[in-house]
Amino acid sequence: MYLAAVVLATLSATTLASEKKNVDSPERQLKLSPYQDAWKSVENRAKRYQLYRSYESDKMFGGSSKCMFIKQTHHNTSHKTAVTEMGYYNSTANKIMNFTACTRVVKTDSYTKDNVIRAGPCGNLSIFADSPIIFSDYVTCDVVRAPHTGNPFDCELWVAEDSITNVKSICEFAYDVFCNTTMKYSIFDGTCCDQIK
């Protein structure tokens, strides 16, 4: 764990130094690809909650609702697809809103591994939202971009249910370095999330 933190810290320093050359996405460097394998992230069967994000409202998924969650199931390793159960707590209706999406992985230019999680309605794969992986430890957390908001720099931190009250510092570090934002909108709320479990 300590070694991973040192490696990520060193790579982030290099990333920040080269940020002027790659302003659009400083994490898009091949040397960081071991931390950005989208399929390894999708293979994680843990229920994950969005701990926080860099934007206030998600017009595509729940607005400013709390307790956003995802859980990948029905993995097809040969096609690199899965079914994603997702939802959130709607405080206005006082109920959990559940959805099912089909998930696949794709790669951005120059990457040899798939580094983007693409999810959308199972009946219409031409509609989707991409989540480029910034960092994943493949067990407890994923830091992803959220370009579906219209701002390519928006980020989200997703944490496995078992780790939600004890988030690894490397996950927080990756979010803080690559998302470069002082504003964190807390999405996880233990009170309403207890209703989801």
N, C-alpha and C positions, 0 to 999 in steps of 0.2 A: 504494500500500500504506500509506504513512504517513498519507495523507488518510483512508483507511478506519479506521485506528487512532484518529485524532483524533475522527472522527465517532462511532465506537463508544464511545470514552471519554466523550465529552460526553453521548451518549444514555444510557449506563449511569449516569452521575451523576444525570441526571434520573430514571431508573428507580429508583435506590436512594432518592432523595428522596421519590418517590411510593409506595414500597413499602408503607407503612402502609395506603394506600387499596386496593392490589391485592396483598395478601399471598399469595394463592394462586399467582399466576404473574406475577412482576414483568416478565418479558420480553414479555408479551402486550399490546403497545401497537402501534397501527397505524403509528406513525412508525418502528418497527423492522422492519416487514414486508418492506422490501427485502432484509433479511438472512435471511428466514424462508420463502422460496419453496420449498415441499416438492418441487414438480415439477422445478425447476432442480437440486435436490439429487439426485433420483432419476435425472435424465438423465446424471449423472456416471457414466461407464463404468469408472472406475478401481476396482480392488479396494481395499477399505478395511478397515483393522484397528481394532479397539477398543483404543485406547491405554490408557485407564483409565476408571474409573467411580467413582461415589460410594458404591456398595454392594458388599458382599463377594461375595454369591452370587446368581446368577440362576436361580431355580428353574424358569423357563420354558425357558431356553436354556443348557444346559451347566453349571449349578451354578457351581463356582469354577474351571472349566477355563480354560486360557489360549488365546491366539491366535484369538480370535473374529474372523471376517471376513465381509464381505458383498461381493457384486458384482451390480449390476443389469444385466440383459440383456433382450432381446426387448421393447424399448420400443414402446408404442403411444401415439403423441403425441395422437391425437384422443380417446382414452379416458383418457389419463393413467394408464396402467398399465404394469407391467413385471414380469418374473420376477426374483426375487432368489435367487441362489445364496448360501447361508450355511453356516457351519460353525465348528468349533472343534477343538482338539487335546484328545483324551481321554487323559490320562496313565495312567489305570488300565488301559485297553484298549491303550494305546500306538498309537493310530491317530487319523486325522482322521475326524470325524463330519460328514457333509455332509447338507444339507437344501435343499429348494427351496420357496420361498414365492411367493405372488402378492402384488404390491404395488400399491397405489393411493394417491391423495392425497385428503385432505378438508380442509375449513376449519373453524376454530372460530368461534364467534359473533363478529360484527362484522368479521371479516376478509374482504377482497375476493379475496384469493389463497389457494390451498390452502397451509396451513402445518403440516400433519400428515401424516407417512408412516404408512400403515396396511398391515401385512403379516400374512398368515395362510396357512393351508393352501389350496392352489388348489381343492381339492374341496369346501371348506366355508367360504365367505366370511363366515359369521356368527361364526367364531372368528378373532380378530385381536389384535394388539398394536399400539398407537399409539406413535409417536415424534414428539411435537411438536418442531418445529425451534426452537431457541433462537437459534442463529447458524450460518450457513454461508457460506463464501467460494466455494462451488460448484465448487471445484477440488481443494483439499487437505484440507479438514476440515469436519466437521459436529459441532456440539454439540447434543445432543437430550435431552429429558426421557425418563424410562423409567417411566411410571406403571404398567406391567404388574407392577412389583415390589410394588405396594400402597402405596408412598410416592410421592405426586405430585411431590416435590422431587428424587427421584433423577435423576442425570444420567449421560451417557456422552459421551466424546470419541472420535470416529471419524476416522482419518487415512488419506489415500491412501497406497498402498504406496510410491510414489516419494518421499513426504515423511516417512515414519515416523521416520527418524533425524534429521530437520531440521524439526521442527514449527514452523510460523509462530507468532510471539509473539501475534498477534491471536487465534489459536485458543485458546491457553492463557489469554489474558486473558478472553475471553468465558466460558470454563469457570469460571475463578476468580470472576468477578464475579457471574454469574447462578446458578451452582450453590452458591455460598456455603458451601463445605464445606472443612474442613481435612483430611479423609481422602480420599486417592486410592488406589484399589486398582488396581495395575498389572496389565493383562490381556495386553498385548503382551509376548512373550518371543521374542527373536530366534532362540534355539536351536530351539524347536519350530516356530516360524513358517517357518523355512527348509524344513521338510518339506512345507508347504502350497504353496509357490511352485511 
